[in-house]
Amino acid sequence: LSNPSISKIGVGVSRDAKHLASWWGIDSNSAKYFFSGIVDMAQLEDLGEQLQGKSLQEMCQTVLARDLPKIKERGARENRERRVRGKRIATSHWRCDTLTDTMKQYAADDASSAIDIWNKIIANKGSD
């Protein structure tokens, strides 16, 4: 986490790093030595107004023209069930010793979607 040459990309990752630092007993002034290379897409001003302050789901829709995998449309009934399940997973106890397979998949979907968005943004900037 402290290697600055490895980017940690996502939406809300700076908040996540603060939570980890607090959980590990690292004071906020020292956290910058433990966490570097953080790219919080929701806070980047140069992404433009269309993405600034947006959720990961909103960024997926805007940049990738798709939903996050956890809430894809599969009929009205299933979609409602997935949202309920997704909400339950999102508010699950992430500090538990063992993550469930569903929690791991939820986190992987978020991480891979953030990377897909970032890569598309970088590719579009290169073609401008």
C-alpha positions in Angstrom: 0.0 0.0 0.0 2.9 2.4 0.5 4.5 1.8 -3.0 3.8 5.0 -4.9 4.5 3.4 -8.3 1.4 1.1 -7.8 -1.8 3.1 -8.2 -4.7 2.4 -5.9 -7.6 3.5 -8.1 -11.3 3.7 -7.2 -14.1 5.8 -5.8 -13.8 6.4 -2.1 -10.4 4.9 -1.8 -9.0 7.8 0.2 -11.8 7.3 2.7 -11.1 3.6 2.7 -7.4 4.3 3.5 -8.4 6.6 6.4 -10.6 3.7 7.8 -7.7 1.3 7.5 -5.3 3.7 9.1 -7.7 4.2 12.0 -8.3 0.5 12.3 -4.6 -0.2 12.4 -4.0 2.6 14.9 -2.1 4.9 12.5 -2.6 8.6 13.2 -3.9 10.7 10.3 -0.6 12.6 10.0 1.4 9.4 9.5 -1.0 7.7 7.2 0.6 9.3 4.1 3.7 7.1 4.8 1.6 4.0 4.7 -0.7 4.8 1.8 0.6 6.4 -1.4 -0.4 6.2 -5.0 -4.1 6.7 -4.1 -6.3 7.9 -7.0 -9.8 8.7 -5.8 -11.7 9.3 -9.0 -14.6 11.0 -7.2 -12.2 13.8 -6.1 -10.3 14.4 -9.3 -11.2 17.8 -10.7 -9.6 17.1 -14.1 -12.1 14.3 -14.8 -14.6 17.1 -15.7 -18.0 17.8 -14.3 -19.6 14.7 -15.8 -17.7 12.5 -13.4 -16.6 14.6 -10.5 -18.4 13.6 -7.3 -20.2 10.7 -9.0 -20.6 7.2 -7.6 -18.9 4.2 -9.2 -22.2 3.1 -10.6 -22.8 6.5 -12.2 -19.3 6.5 -13.6 -19.8 3.0 -15.0 -23.0 4.2 -16.8 -21.3 7.4 -18.1 -17.9 6.0 -19.2 -18.5 2.3 -19.9 -22.2 2.5 -20.8 -23.0 -0.4 -18.5 -24.0 -1.0 -14.9 -21.8 -2.5 -12.2 -22.0 -6.3 -12.4 -23.9 -6.5 -9.1 -27.0 -4.7 -10.4 -27.3 -5.7 -14.0 -30.8 -5.8 -15.3 -32.1 -9.4 -15.3 -35.8 -8.7 -15.0 -37.5 -6.4 -12.5 -37.9 -9.0 -9.8 -34.2 -10.2 -9.8 -33.0 -6.7 -10.1 -34.8 -5.7 -6.9 -33.4 -8.8 -5.2 -29.9 -8.0 -6.3 -30.2 -4.4 -5.0 -31.3 -5.6 -1.6 -28.5 -8.2 -1.6 -26.0 -5.6 -2.8 -27.0 -3.2 -0.1 -26.7 -5.9 2.5 -23.2 -6.8 1.2 -22.1 -3.2 1.1 -23.0 -2.7 4.7 -21.6 -6.1 5.9 -18.9 -6.3 8.5 -15.8 -5.9 6.3 -13.5 -6.2 9.3 -14.4 -9.8 9.8 -11.6 -12.3 9.8 -12.9 -14.2 6.7 -14.8 -12.6 3.8 -17.5 -14.6 2.2 -17.3 -15.4 -1.5 -20.1 -12.9 -2.1 -18.2 -10.2 -0.4 -15.0 -11.0 -2.4 -17.0 -10.9 -5.6 -18.6 -7.6 -4.7 -15.1 -6.1 -4.0 -13.6 -7.6 -7.2 -16.5 -6.1 -9.3 -15.9 -2.7 -7.8 -12.1 -2.8 -8.3 -12.3 -4.1 -11.9 -14.9 -1.6 -12.8 -12.8 1.3 -11.4 -9.8 0.1 -13.4 -11.9 -0.2 -16.6 -13.1 3.3 -16.1 -9.6 4.7 -15.4 -8.2 2.9 -18.4 -10.9 4.3 -20.7 -10.4 7.9 -19.3 -6.6 7.6 -19.9 -7.1 6.3 -23.4 -9.6 9.1 -24.2 -7.2 11.7 -22.9 -4.4 10.3 -25.1 -6.6 10.7 -28.2 -7.6 14.3 -27.5 
